[in-house]
């Protein structure tokens, strides 16, 4: 097992909790948005931005930074909350989510917000964008790495698998995809809408190194990122088994909260649980 002595898991857990609190507050104020898939990814983004990624909020365009692409762009609240906690913009700006004139749109907009690497939201495109970006970095002999977060409903899109083939073919080993495997999408359970069974075997067949983890266990998340750095000649897929709405009991595993913001009463209850 990798050495965990230099990782403050308590710190990462506190950051994940703070991110979840921001998500609840900002979505309630906006009155719309996607809590379920934002909450399920909070631990992953905490580990990425506060431990794994080589980035600098004071220099968002630093050429040697690692890149993160939120392919499932509708989960933008988790990215906005994380970027604010990192210092890319003031935390109070989170209150402008989905307001007219705000850079915090329903999907991330690269042109208006520091820390956003690519505008996303049309599902299925993020892995293609990430593959091209990672390949470009390799061709320019950069040491930077690219991380992209996919939704499990999203990988029902054919374009994802074209990108998976290309990334393996070109041996893009600086690319790490993370699958937020919370088993629910807007129309219902993924296995009823379009079954995704045998995911590990599918990605292996496409030429990827596959690591399966508990997406809420920070040790497993961090160790998976460490292991991915040792993989040469192929990209890495981390299948992170998660719970939709994680951290708020009445949202956990509930399809309703894929795209329904909490009410004021629900916000109070959620914040009590997260306190």
VEXDREN-2710 file (C-alpha; in Angstrom, 1 decimal):
% VEXDREN-2710
k/r/px/py/pz
1/UNK/0.0/0.0/0.0
2/UNK/1.3/3.5/-0.8
3/UNK/2.7/5.7/2.0
4/UNK/-0.1/7.8/3.4
5/UNK/2.0/9.7/5.9
6/UNK/2.0/12.8/3.8
7/UNK/-1.7/12.9/3.2
8/UNK/-4.0/14.7/5.7
9/UNK/-7.2/12.8/5.3
10/UNK/-9.0/14.7/8.0
11/UNK/-8.2/17.9/6.1
12/UNK/-9.6/16.4/2.9
13/UNK/-12.7/15.2/4.7
14/UNK/-13.3/18.7/6.1
15/UNK/-12.9/20.2/2.6
16/UNK/-15.4/17.7/1.2
17/UNK/-17.9/18.6/3.9
18/UNK/-17.4/22.3/3.2
19/UNK/-17.9/21.7/-0.5
20/UNK/-21.2/19.9/0.2
21/UNK/-22.4/22.7/2.4
22/UNK/-21.6/25.2/-0.4
23/UNK/-23.5/23.0/-2.8
24/UNK/-26.7/23.0/-0.7
25/UNK/-26.5/26.7/0.0
26/UNK/-25.9/27.8/-3.6
27/UNK/-28.5/25.5/-5.1
28/UNK/-31.2/26.5/-2.6
29/UNK/-30.5/30.2/-3.4
30/UNK/-30.6/29.5/-7.1
31/UNK/-33.8/27.5/-6.9
32/UNK/-32.5/25.1/-9.6
33/UNK/-29.6/22.9/-10.4
34/UNK/-28.3/19.4/-9.8
35/UNK/-27.6/18.4/-6.2
36/UNK/-27.4/14.6/-6.5
37/UNK/-24.4/14.2/-8.8
38/UNK/-22.7/17.2/-7.3
39/UNK/-22.8/15.7/-3.8
40/UNK/-21.6/12.3/-5.0
41/UNK/-18.4/13.8/-6.5
42/UNK/-17.4/16.0/-3.5
43/UNK/-14.9/13.6/-2.1
44/UNK/-13.3/13.0/-5.5
45/UNK/-12.8/16.8/-6.1
46/UNK/-11.5/17.4/-2.6
47/UNK/-8.8/14.8/-3.1
48/UNK/-8.0/16.1/-6.5
49/UNK/-7.8/19.9/-5.9
50/UNK/-6.4/19.8/-2.3
51/UNK/-3.9/17.0/-2.7
52/UNK/-3.4/15.6/-6.2
53/UNK/-3.5/18.4/-8.8
54/UNK/-0.5/20.5/-9.5
55/UNK/-2.2/23.9/-9.9
56/UNK/-2.0/27.5/-8.8
57/UNK/-5.2/29.6/-8.2
58/UNK/-3.1/32.8/-8.5
59/UNK/-1.9/31.8/-12.0
60/UNK/-4.9/29.9/-13.6
61/UNK/-3.2/29.8/-17.0
62/UNK/0.2/28.5/-15.7
63/UNK/1.5/26.4/-18.6
64/UNK/2.7/23.5/-16.5
65/UNK/-0.5/23.0/-14.5
66/UNK/-2.4/19.8/-14.4
67/UNK/-5.9/20.0/-16.0
68/UNK/-9.3/19.0/-14.7
69/UNK/-12.3/18.6/-17.0
70/UNK/-15.8/18.2/-15.6
71/UNK/-17.3/16.2/-18.4
72/UNK/-20.6/15.9/-16.6
73/UNK/-21.0/19.6/-16.7
74/UNK/-24.5/19.7/-15.0
75/UNK/-22.6/18.9/-11.8
76/UNK/-21.0/22.4/-12.0
77/UNK/-21.9/23.3/-8.4
78/UNK/-19.3/20.8/-7.0
79/UNK/-16.7/22.4/-9.3
80/UNK/-17.6/26.0/-8.4
81/UNK/-17.6/25.2/-4.7
82/UNK/-14.2/23.5/-5.0
83/UNK/-12.7/26.4/-7.1
84/UNK/-14.0/28.9/-4.6
85/UNK/-12.5/27.0/-1.7
86/UNK/-9.2/26.9/-3.6
87/UNK/-9.2/30.6/-4.0
88/UNK/-9.9/31.0/-7.7
89/UNK/-12.6/33.5/-6.8
90/UNK/-14.3/34.8/-3.6
91/UNK/-16.5/32.3/-1.8
92/UNK/-19.4/34.9/-1.6
93/UNK/-19.6/34.7/-5.4
94/UNK/-21.1/31.3/-5.1
95/UNK/-24.4/33.1/-4.1
96/UNK/-24.7/34.2/-7.8
97/UNK/-25.2/30.7/-9.2
98/UNK/-27.4/30.7/-12.2
99/UNK/-28.1/34.4/-11.8
100/UNK/-28.2/36.7/-14.9
101/UNK/-24.8/38.1/-15.6
102/UNK/-23.0/35.6/-13.3
103/UNK/-20.0/33.5/-14.5
104/UNK/-21.5/30.6/-12.5
105/UNK/-23.7/29.3/-15.2
106/UNK/-25.7/26.1/-15.2
107/UNK/-22.7/24.5/-17.0
108/UNK/-19.0/25.5/-16.7
109/UNK/-17.9/28.3/-19.0
110/UNK/-14.2/28.5/-19.7
111/UNK/-14.4/32.0/-21.1
112/UNK/-15.8/33.6/-18.0
113/UNK/-14.4/31.7/-15.0
114/UNK/-10.8/31.1/-13.9
115/UNK/-10.1/27.5/-13.2
116/UNK/-12.5/26.1/-15.8
117/UNK/-10.4/24.4/-18.4
118/UNK/-13.2/23.6/-20.9
119/UNK/-16.8/24.5/-21.4
120/UNK/-18.8/21.3/-20.8
121/UNK/-22.4/20.2/-20.5
122/UNK/-23.2/18.4/-23.8
123/UNK/-22.7/15.0/-22.3
124/UNK/-20.3/12.6/-23.9
125/UNK/-17.8/15.1/-25.1
126/UNK/-15.5/15.6/-22.1
127/UNK/-13.4/12.5/-22.7
128/UNK/-12.7/13.4/-26.3
129/UNK/-11.6/16.9/-25.2
130/UNK/-9.5/15.5/-22.4
131/UNK/-7.8/12.9/-24.8
132/UNK/-6.9/15.7/-27.2
133/UNK/-5.6/17.9/-24.5
134/UNK/-3.5/15.1/-22.9
135/UNK/-2.1/14.0/-26.2
136/UNK/-1.1/17.6/-27.0
137/UNK/0.7/17.9/-23.7
138/UNK/2.6/14.7/-24.5
139/UNK/3.6/15.9/-27.9
140/UNK/4.9/19.1/-26.4
141/UNK/6.8/17.0/-23.8
142/UNK/5.0/18.5/-20.9
143/UNK/4.8/16.6/-17.6
144/UNK/1.3/17.9/-16.9
145/UNK/-1.5/15.4/-16.4
146/UNK/-5.2/15.6/-17.3
147/UNK/-8.1/14.4/-15.1
148/UNK/-11.7/14.2/-16.3
149/UNK/-14.8/13.3/-14.3
150/UNK/-17.5/11.4/-16.2
151/UNK/-21.1/10.5/-15.2
152/UNK/-22.1/6.9/-15.5
153/UNK/-25.3/7.8/-17.5
154/UNK/-23.0/9.8/-19.7
155/UNK/-20.9/6.9/-20.8
156/UNK/-24.0/5.5/-22.7
157/UNK/-22.9/8.0/-25.3
158/UNK/-21.0/6.5/-28.3
159/UNK/-18.5/9.4/-28.5
160/UNK/-17.1/8.3/-25.1
161/UNK/-16.1/5.0/-26.5
162/UNK/-14.5/6.5/-29.6
163/UNK/-12.4/8.6/-27.2
164/UNK/-11.6/5.5/-25.2
165/UNK/-10.3/3.8/-28.3
166/UNK/-8.2/6.8/-29.3
167/UNK/-6.7/7.4/-25.9
168/UNK/-5.5/3.8/-25.7
169/UNK/-4.3/3.7/-29.3
170/UNK/-2.1/6.8/-28.8
171/UNK/-0.9/5.5/-25.4
172/UNK/-2.1/8.7/-23.6
173/UNK/-0.8/7.7/-20.2
174/UNK/-1.0/11.2/-18.7
175/UNK/-4.8/10.9/-18.9
176/UNK/-6.9/9.7/-15.9
177/UNK/-10.7/9.4/-16.2
178/UNK/-12.8/9.1/-13.1
179/UNK/-16.3/7.6/-13.4
180/UNK/-18.8/8.8/-10.8
181/UNK/-20.6/5.5/-10.6
182/UNK/-23.7/6.5/-8.6
183/UNK/-26.0/4.3/-10.7
184/UNK/-28.7/6.9/-11.3
185/UNK/-29.3/9.2/-14.2
186/UNK/-32.1/11.7/-15.0
187/UNK/-34.5/9.0/-16.4
188/UNK/-33.9/6.3/-13.7
189/UNK/-31.3/3.7/-12.7
190/UNK/-28.6/3.3/-15.3
191/UNK/-29.1/-0.5/-15.5
192/UNK/-32.7/0.1/-16.5
193/UNK/-32.1/2.9/-19.0
194/UNK/-29.1/1.4/-20.7
195/UNK/-27.2/-1.3/-18.7
196/UNK/-23.6/-0.6/-18.0
197/UNK/-22.7/-4.0/-16.4
198/UNK/-19.1/-5.3/-16.5
199/UNK/-17.7/-1.8/-16.7
200/UNK/-14.2/-2.9/-15.6
201/UNK/-14.0/-5.5/-18.4
202/UNK/-15.4/-3.0/-20.9
203/UNK/-12.7/-0.4/-20.2
204/UNK/-10.0/-3.1/-20.0
205/UNK/-11.1/-4.4/-23.4
206/UNK/-10.6/-0.8/-24.8
207/UNK/-7.0/-0.9/-23.6
208/UNK/-7.3/1.1/-20.3
209/UNK/-5.8/0.4/-16.9
210/UNK/-8.8/0.1/-14.6
211/UNK/-8.9/0.8/-10.8
212/UNK/-12.1/0.2/-8.9
213/UNK/-12.6/2.1/-5.6
214/UNK/-15.1/3.4/-3.0
215/UNK/-15.6/6.9/-4.3
216/UNK/-16.2/8.2/-0.8
217/UNK/-13.1/6.7/0.8
218/UNK/-10.4/9.4/0.6
219/UNK/-7.6/6.9/1.2
220/UNK/-8.7/4.8/-1.8
221/UNK/-9.2/7.9/-3.9
222/UNK/-5.7/9.3/-3.2
223/UNK/-4.0/5.9/-3.6
224/UNK/-5.8/5.4/-6.9
225/UNK/-4.4/8.7/-8.2
226/UNK/-0.9/7.6/-7.0
227/UNK/-1.2/4.3/-8.7
228/UNK/-2.3/6.0/-11.9
229/UNK/1.0/7.9/-12.0
230/UNK/2.9/4.6/-12.2
231/UNK/0.9/3.3/-15.3
232/UNK/2.9/3.7/-18.5
233/UNK/1.7/3.3/-22.1
234/UNK/-2.0/3.4/-21.5
235/UNK/-4.6/5.7/-19.9
236/UNK/-6.3/5.0/-16.5
237/UNK/-9.9/4.7/-15.7
238/UNK/-10.9/4.9/-12.0
239/UNK/-14.3/3.5/-11.4
240/UNK/-15.5/5.3/-8.2
241/UNK/-18.5/3.7/-6.7
242/UNK/-20.5/6.5/-5.2
243/UNK/-24.0/7.3/-3.7
244/UNK/-26.1/9.9/-5.4
245/UNK/-26.7/12.8/-3.0
246/UNK/-24.0/11.5/-0.6
247/UNK/-23.9/13.3/2.8
248/UNK/-27.6/14.3/2.9
249/UNK/-29.7/11.4/4.1
250/UNK/-32.9/12.2/2.4
251/UNK/-31.1/12.8/-0.9
252/UNK/-29.0/9.7/-0.9
253/UNK/-29.9/7.3/-3.6
254/UNK/-33.0/9.3/-4.6
255/UNK/-33.6/9.9/-8.2
256/UNK/-35.7/13.0/-7.5
257/UNK/-32.6/15.0/-6.5
258/UNK/-30.8/14.5/-9.8
259/UNK/-32.0/17.9/-10.9
260/UNK/-34.2/19.4/-8.2
261/UNK/-32.8/22.0/-5.8
262/UNK/-33.6/21.7/-2.1
263/UNK/-36.3/23.9/-0.6
264/UNK/-35.5/26.2/2.3
265/UNK/-36.8/23.6/4.7
266/UNK/-34.7/20.9/3.1
267/UNK/-31.7/23.2/3.2
268/UNK/-32.0/23.6/7.0
269/UNK/-32.3/19.8/7.4
270/UNK/-29.3/19.1/5.1
271/UNK/-27.1/21.7/6.8
272/UNK/-27.9/20.2/10.2
273/UNK/-26.7/16.8/8.9
274/UNK/-23.5/18.3/7.4
275/UNK/-22.6/20.4/10.4
END
